[in-house]
Amino acid sequence: MIQSKLIVGNKVIDFSEFPEAATLRKVAEDGVCTTYCNNEYLSSQLTETPVGRYMLLAQSAKCFVDCELEVHRTGAPVMLMTLAKHSDNVLRTRQQEERFWETGDVCLSLFPQEDTVVNHCKKGKSLELFNIVIAEQIVRQLAERHSDELDRFCQDFDRGEVFYYTKPNTQASRKLINVFRSVEHCNEMGNYAEKYIEANVLDCLSMMINGTNNSEEVLSPVNLVLSDKVHEAREIMTTQYQNPPSLHELATMVGTNECTLKSAFKQEFGETVFQCLFNHRMSLAINYLKDTSWPIAEIGLLLGYEYQSHFCTAFRRKYGMSPTDFREGRENSVR
């Protein structure tokens, strides 16, 4: 929930719910909600666009008099990636932090359940921000996979304070601006929008984390975007193990090329794509041999081996014995 008040000189205009004042209209379509406010003091627009598990928040305001716009937010803790698409050097304060926003400024920040920001606006000045909002739960989910890069943010969520990770007036690189634009217009990708935004949000986050570390290098162990792709590739191979895609098909499915996928997969998991497939099949084979009385040939077919001999050869290569020997009681020697 957002509550706001406009301070003009000694006059305080209290909005029960931002921006419930003067002329107001809301348009909600496909989950997109745009709120407009226009009065003699202020013209503002706030657009919230949910895409997949992320929220995109576009804010713009222009003041017709010297004023202060105070916004108080309560809700779930979030991480914010912010780009100032336009700003006439507007001062914003938040818990003793003051920052003059200029066009092209970028910021990575974290906000608890409750915080207050004050925009100090001069007559004729304007501000236009685009924000990528990542809920705390999503950051924690990402941290399970990228602990080295994201654990510190989880720890900061636990503290319940406002954190700014980017120095004031950090200018976005052209590449980062292009990623922000891709995210902003992701709905133009149609049915592919959710997958498209996932990659671009992680790409944006990767670059912004590197920016806070004063590093131009790709994040370790692999770039967040590429890491997500190889995890998706592994999931595809372990769910489609009966009829797996070729390496070329797999790379296309996750949005990369064969060479990049091969090297990144090996770096992330310590094995090749097809070693992963082989090990997954053999793990299932052990379970089937132990827990069922199905014929060896049938188990081989279930695992994607057309011929029993091929399955037996693969099993022996992995465990040093045939499936029959394993089932007959020599499983204790299998490691």
QUIBEL-V18519 format. One record per backbone hydrogen bond with DSSP energy under -1.0 kcal/mol. NH is the residue of the N-H (numbers start at 1). CO is the residue of the C=O. E is the energy in kcal/mol with one decimal. If there is no record, write none. Layout:
{{NH;CO;E} {NH;CO;E}}
This chain:
{{3;72;-3.0} {4;15;-1.1} {5;70;-2.3} {6;13;-2.9} {7;68;-3.2} {8;11;-2.7} {11;8;-2.5} {13;6;-3.3} {15;4;-3.2} {18;2;-1.7} {20;17;-2.9} {21;19;-2.2} {23;38;-1.6} {27;34;-1.6} {29;32;-1.9} {32;29;-2.1} {33;48;-2.3} {34;27;-1.8} {35;46;-2.8} {36;25;-1.5} {37;44;-2.2} {38;23;-1.3} {39;42;-2.4} {43;62;-2.3} {44;37;-2.9} {45;60;-2.4} {46;35;-2.2} {47;58;-2.5} {48;33;-2.8} {49;56;-2.9} {51;54;-2.5} {54;51;-2.2} {55;133;-1.7} {56;49;-2.6} {57;131;-2.6} {58;47;-2.5} {59;129;-2.8} {60;45;-2.1} {61;127;-2.2} {62;43;-2.4} {63;125;-1.9} {64;41;-2.5} {67;121;-2.5} {68;7;-2.1} {69;119;-2.4} {70;5;-2.8} {71;117;-3.0} {72;3;-3.8} {73;115;-2.8} {74;1;-2.7} {75;113;-2.3} {78;111;-1.9} {79;134;-3.1} {80;109;-2.9} {81;132;-2.0} {82;107;-2.9} {83;130;-2.4} {84;105;-2.9} {85;83;-1.1} {85;128;-1.3} {86;128;-1.9} {88;126;-2.1} {89;87;-1.1} {90;101;-1.1} {91;120;-1.1} {92;99;-2.5} {93;118;-2.2} {94;97;-2.4} {97;94;-1.8} {99;92;-2.1} {101;90;-3.2} {104;84;-3.3} {105;102;-2.3} {106;170;-2.4} {107;82;-2.2} {109;80;-2.6} {110;163;-2.5} {111;78;-2.9} {115;73;-1.9} {117;71;-2.4} {118;93;-2.2} {119;69;-2.8} {120;91;-3.2} {121;67;-2.4} {124;63;-2.7} {125;122;-2.6} {127;61;-2.4} {128;86;-3.4} {129;59;-2.6} {130;83;-2.5} {131;57;-2.9} {132;81;-2.5} {133;55;-3.1} {134;79;-2.9} {136;77;-1.9} {139;135;-1.9} {140;136;-2.5} {141;137;-1.9} {142;138;-2.6} {143;139;-2.1} {145;142;-1.2} {146;142;-2.4} {150;146;-2.1} {151;147;-2.1} {154;150;-1.5} {155;151;-2.2} {156;152;-1.8} {157;153;-2.2} {158;154;-1.7} {160;157;-1.1} {163;110;-2.3} {165;108;-2.9} {170;167;-1.0} {172;104;-2.6} {177;173;-2.5} {178;174;-2.2} {179;175;-1.7} {180;176;-2.4} {181;177;-2.4} {182;178;-2.1} {183;179;-2.3} {184;180;-2.7} {185;181;-1.9} {186;183;-1.6} {188;185;-1.7} {189;186;-2.3} {190;187;-1.6} {192;189;-1.7} {193;190;-2.0} {196;192;-2.6} {197;193;-2.9} {198;194;-1.8} {199;195;-1.6} {200;196;-1.9} {201;197;-3.1} {202;198;-2.0} {203;199;-1.9} {204;200;-2.6} {205;201;-2.7} {206;202;-2.5} {207;203;-2.1} {208;204;-2.3} {209;205;-2.5} {210;206;-2.1} {211;207;-1.9} {212;208;-1.7} {213;209;-1.2} {215;210;-3.0} {227;223;-3.3} {228;224;-2.0} {229;225;-1.8} {230;226;-2.3} {231;227;-2.1} {232;228;-2.1} {233;229;-2.3} {234;230;-2.3} {235;231;-2.0} {236;232;-2.2} {237;233;-2.3} {238;234;-2.3} {239;235;-1.1} {240;236;-2.2} {250;246;-2.8} {251;247;-2.6} {252;248;-2.1} {253;249;-2.2} {254;250;-1.6} {256;251;-2.7} {261;257;-2.6} {262;258;-2.7} {263;259;-2.1} {264;260;-2.6} {265;261;-2.6} {266;262;-1.9} {267;263;-2.0} {268;264;-2.5} {269;265;-2.6} {270;266;-1.9} {276;272;-2.1} {277;273;-1.8} {278;274;-2.4} {279;275;-2.8} {280;276;-2.1} {281;277;-2.4} {282;278;-2.3} {283;279;-2.0} {284;280;-2.1} {285;281;-2.3} {286;282;-2.0} {287;283;-1.6} {288;284;-2.6} {289;285;-2.6} {290;286;-2.1} {291;287;-2.8} {292;288;-1.6} {299;295;-2.1} {300;296;-2.4} {301;297;-2.1} {302;298;-2.3} {303;299;-1.5} {304;301;-1.4} {305;300;-3.1} {311;307;-1.7} {312;308;-2.7} {313;309;-2.3} {314;310;-2.2} {315;311;-2.6} {316;312;-2.4} {317;313;-2.1} {318;314;-1.7} {319;315;-3.0} {320;316;-2.5} {326;322;-2.1} {327;323;-2.3} {328;324;-1.8} {329;326;-1.4} {330;325;-1.6} {333;330;-1.5} {334;331;-1.6}}
